[in-house]
Amino acid sequence: MTKKNTELESGKIKINDDVYATIVTMTALDTKGIHHMSSTFNDGVNTFFRRKSDHEGVKISFNDEGAISVTLYVCIQYGYRIPDVVLRLQERIKTALVSYTEIEVQTIDVVVQDIIFDDLVTPQQP
């Protein structure tokens, strides 16, 4: 399945963008080395004018064929190798999206906004 809206014999399946954002957020927060999601400028503007989003730091878009692209903004815990954490995060998000929704994943872009030192951990060896 590539499209977020699917028609079956028994009816239509429509998946709201918030569902995809929830899957991305929960997977990210459950990934070792991710401290928290980070907000973007648009998140701050949206919070000022509306309620706070439960999916802060996640942007979802779809191409013409219905494949999903995700951009997420994260803060990483000090002591973790950034490339390793990001690669693991991308793999886990793709697996989660495909297994829960069967959607085709086009891209998963990760923007590391900060390194957090408050939960000091021993640096991991390669």
DRENFITOR-568874 format. One record per residue: residue number from 1; residue in three letters; x, y, z of N, C-alpha, C in turn. Coordinates in steps of 0.05 Angstrom, whole numbers, plus 5000, padded with zeros to 4 digits. Layout:
! DRENFITOR-568874
    k    r   nc1   nc2   nc3  cac1  cac2  cac3   cc1   cc2   cc3
  NUM  ALA     X     Y     Z     X     Y     Z     X     Y     Z
...
! end
This chain:
! DRENFITOR-568874
    k    r   nc1   nc2   nc3  cac1  cac2  cac3   cc1   cc2   cc3
    1  MET  5017  4977  5000  5000  5000  5000  5018  5025  5000
    2  THR  5013  5043  4982  5029  5067  4982  5013  5092  4990
    3  LYS  4988  5091  4987  4972  5115  4993  4961  5114  5021
    4  LYS  4957  5137  5033  4947  5138  5060  4917  5133  5061
    5  ASN  4903  5135  5038  4875  5129  5036  4872  5104  5018
    6  THR  4859  5084  5028  4856  5059  5013  4827  5051  5011
    7  GLU  4819  5042  4988  4792  5033  4985  4792  5002  4984
    8  LEU  4776  4990  5001  4773  4961  5002  4744  4955  4993
    9  GLU  4739  4929  4989  4712  4921  4982  4692  4929  5004
   10  SER  4701  4927  5029  4683  4933  5052  4681  4962  5059
   11  GLY  4698  4979  5047  4697  5008  5053  4725  5021  5050
   12  LYS  4727  5045  5059  4751  5061  5057  4767  5061  5083
   13  ILE  4793  5062  5080  4811  5066  5103  4824  5093  5099
   14  LYS  4821  5111  5118  4834  5137  5117  4850  5140  5143
   15  ILE  4876  5146  5140  4893  5149  5163  4900  5178  5165
   16  ASN  4894  5190  5188  4899  5218  5193  4930  5222  5196
   17  ASP  4939  5246  5188  4968  5252  5190  4977  5250  5219
   18  ASP  4960  5256  5239  4967  5254  5267  4974  5226  5275
   19  VAL  4962  5206  5262  4969  5178  5268  4998  5172  5260
   20  TYR  5006  5181  5236  5033  5178  5228  5052  5192  5247
   21  ALA  5045  5217  5254  5062  5232  5273  5064  5219  5300
   22  THR  5043  5207  5309  5044  5192  5335  5063  5168  5333
   23  ILE  5061  5153  5312  5079  5130  5308  5108  5140  5308
   24  VAL  5114  5162  5294  5141  5172  5292  5150  5182  5320
   25  THR  5133  5197  5334  5141  5207  5360  5146  5185  5380
   26  MET  5128  5166  5382  5131  5144  5401  5156  5127  5395
   27  THR  5161  5122  5370  5184  5107  5362  5210  5122  5369
   28  ALA  5210  5148  5363  5234  5164  5369  5240  5165  5398
   29  LEU  5219  5170  5414  5223  5172  5443  5231  5145  5456
   30  ASP  5226  5123  5442  5233  5097  5452  5260  5087  5440
   31  THR  5274  5105  5426  5300  5098  5414  5323  5107  5433
   32  LYS  5341  5088  5439  5363  5094  5457  5380  5116  5446
   33  GLY  5385  5136  5463  5402  5159  5455  5385  5184  5449
   34  ILE  5360  5181  5444  5342  5204  5439  5333  5214  5466
   35  HIS  5339  5239  5472  5330  5251  5498  5302  5261  5496
   36  HIS  5296  5277  5475  5269  5287  5471  5266  5298  5443
   37  MET  5241  5303  5435  5236  5316  5410  5241  5346  5414
   38  SER  5249  5359  5393  5254  5388  5394  5234  5403  5378
   39  SER  5228  5426  5386  5208  5442  5371  5222  5457  5349
   40  THR  5206  5465  5329  5216  5481  5307  5203  5509  5310
   41  PHE  5212  5527  5294  5200  5554  5295  5170  5553  5290
   42  ASN  5162  5537  5271  5133  5534  5265  5118  5523  5288
   43  ASP  5130  5504  5303  5117  5493  5327  5111  5516  5347
   44  GLY  5131  5534  5350  5128  5556  5369  5106  5575  5360
   45  VAL  5104  5581  5335  5083  5598  5324  5056  5585  5328
   46  ASN  5054  5559  5322  5029  5545  5325  5020  5544  5354
   47  THR  5039  5541  5373  5033  5540  5401  5022  5568  5410
   48  PHE  5034  5589  5399  5025  5616  5406  4996  5621  5398
   49  PHE  4989  5612  5374  4962  5617  5363  4942  5595  5369
   50  ARG  4951  5572  5374  4933  5549  5379  4943  5533  5402
   51  ARG  4930  5509  5406  4939  5492  5427  4966  5479  5420
   52  LYS  4980  5470  5440  5006  5457  5436  5002  5430  5422
   53  SER  5018  5425  5403  5017  5400  5388  5028  5377  5404
   54  ASP  5016  5354  5402  5026  5330  5415  5049  5318  5398
   55  HIS  5053  5329  5375  5073  5318  5356  5094  5339  5350
   56  GLU  5103  5353  5370  5123  5374  5367  5148  5362  5355
   57  GLY  5159  5375  5335  5184  5366  5324  5181  5345  5302
   58  VAL  5157  5341  5292  5152  5321  5271  5137  5335  5248
   59  LYS  5147  5332  5224  5133  5342  5200  5128  5319  5182
   60  ILE  5104  5317  5172  5095  5295  5155  5087  5307  5128
   61  SER  5096  5294  5106  5086  5302  5080  5085  5278  5062
   62  PHE  5071  5280  5040  5066  5258  5022  5073  5267  4993
   63  ASN  5085  5249  4978  5089  5255  4949  5064  5249  4933
   64  ASP  5065  5253  4907  5041  5249  4890  5031  5220  4890
   65  GLU  5049  5201  4895  5042  5173  4895  5032  5164  4923
   66  GLY  5034  5182  4943  5025  5175  4969  5046  5165  4988
   67  ALA  5071  5164  4980  5093  5156  4998  5098  5178  5018
   68  ILE  5105  5170  5042  5108  5189  5064  5137  5198  5066
   69  SER  5140  5224  5073  5166  5235  5080  5164  5247  5108
   70  VAL  5183  5241  5124  5183  5250  5152  5208  5267  5157
   71  THR  5204  5290  5171  5226  5305  5181  5222  5307  5211
   72  LEU  5242  5300  5227  5238  5303  5255  5262  5316  5268
   73  TYR  5257  5331  5289  5276  5347  5303  5280  5336  5331
   74  VAL  5305  5328  5337  5310  5314  5362  5333  5326  5377
   75  CYS  5334  5320  5403  5357  5325  5420  5368  5299  5429
   76  ILE  5394  5296  5427  5407  5270  5434  5421  5272  5461
   77  GLN  5420  5250  5475  5434  5249  5501  5464  5249  5496
   78  TYR  5478  5263  5514  5507  5264  5513  5518  5236  5517
   79  GLY  5539  5229  5502  5552  5203  5505  5546  5183  5483
   80  TYR  5527  5190  5466  5519  5172  5444  5531  5182  5418
   81  ARG  5539  5164  5401  5549  5172  5375  5525  5180  5357
   82  ILE  5526  5205  5349  5503  5216  5334  5497  5200  5309
   83  PRO  5516  5194  5292  5509  5178  5268  5495  5151  5274
   84  ASP  5505  5138  5295  5493  5112  5303  5464  5116  5312
   85  VAL  5459  5136  5328  5432  5141  5339  5413  5148  5316
   86  VAL  5422  5165  5298  5405  5174  5276  5399  5151  5257
   87  LEU  5419  5135  5250  5414  5112  5233  5394  5092  5246
   88  ARG  5398  5086  5271  5380  5069  5286  5351  5080  5286
   89  LEU  5350  5106  5291  5324  5120  5292  5310  5118  5265
   90  GLN  5324  5123  5243  5312  5122  5216  5302  5093  5210
   91  GLU  5318  5074  5217  5310  5046  5212  5285  5038  5229
   92  ARG  5285  5047  5254  5262  5040  5271  5236  5054  5262
   93  ILE  5238  5079  5254  5215  5094  5245  5204  5081  5219
   94  LYS  5221  5075  5201  5212  5062  5176  5198  5036  5181
   95  THR  5210  5019  5198  5199  4994  5205  5171  4997  5218
   96  ALA  5169  5016  5237  5144  5021  5250  5122  5031  5231
   97  LEU  5129  5050  5214  5109  5060  5195  5099  5038  5176
   98  VAL  5118  5023  5166  5110  5002  5147  5094  4980  5161
   99  SER  5102  4972  5185  5088  4950  5199  5060  4958  5209
  100  TYR  5057  4983  5217  5031  4992  5227  5012  5001  5205
  101  THR  5022  5013  5184  5005  5025  5163  5009  5014  5135
  102  GLU  5030  5000  5130  5037  4989  5104  5042  5011  5083
  103  ILE  5049  5035  5093  5055  5057  5075  5083  5056  5064
  104  GLU  5087  5066  5040  5114  5067  5029  5128  5092  5041
  105  VAL  5153  5088  5050  5168  5110  5062  5188  5120  5041
  106  GLN  5186  5146  5035  5204  5158  5016  5229  5168  5030
  107  THR  5227  5185  5050  5250  5195  5065  5244  5198  5094
  108  ILE  5265  5196  5110  5264  5202  5139  5288  5220  5145
  109  ASP  5283  5245  5147  5304  5265  5153  5305  5271  5183
  110  VAL  5328  5270  5194  5331  5275  5223  5349  5300  5226
  111  VAL  5339  5320  5241  5354  5344  5247  5361  5342  5277
  112  VAL  5387  5341  5283  5395  5340  5311  5398  5369  5320
  113  GLN  5381  5378  5338  5380  5406  5347  5399  5411  5370
  114  ASP  5404  5391  5387  5420  5396  5411  5430  5370  5423
  115  ILE  5450  5372  5440  5460  5349  5456  5453  5357  5485
  116  ILE  5441  5339  5499  5432  5344  5526  5452  5331  5546
  117  PHE  5462  5347  5565  5481  5338  5584  5470  5332  5612
  118  ASP  5444  5337  5616  5433  5333  5643  5432  5304  5653
  119  ASP  5430  5286  5634  5430  5257  5641  5457  5246  5632
  120  LEU  5478  5253  5646  5505  5245  5637  5507  5215  5637
  121  VAL  5517  5204  5615  5522  5176  5612  5550  5172  5603
  122  THR  5561  5149  5608  5588  5143  5600  5588  5141  5569
  123  PRO  5607  5154  5556  5608  5152  5527  5611  5123  5518
  124  GLN  5596  5116  5498  5596  5088  5488  5620  5084  5470
  125  GLN  5632  5060  5472  5654  5052  5456  5644  5042  5429
  126  PRO  5658  5048  5407  5649  5039  5381  5647  5009  5378
! end
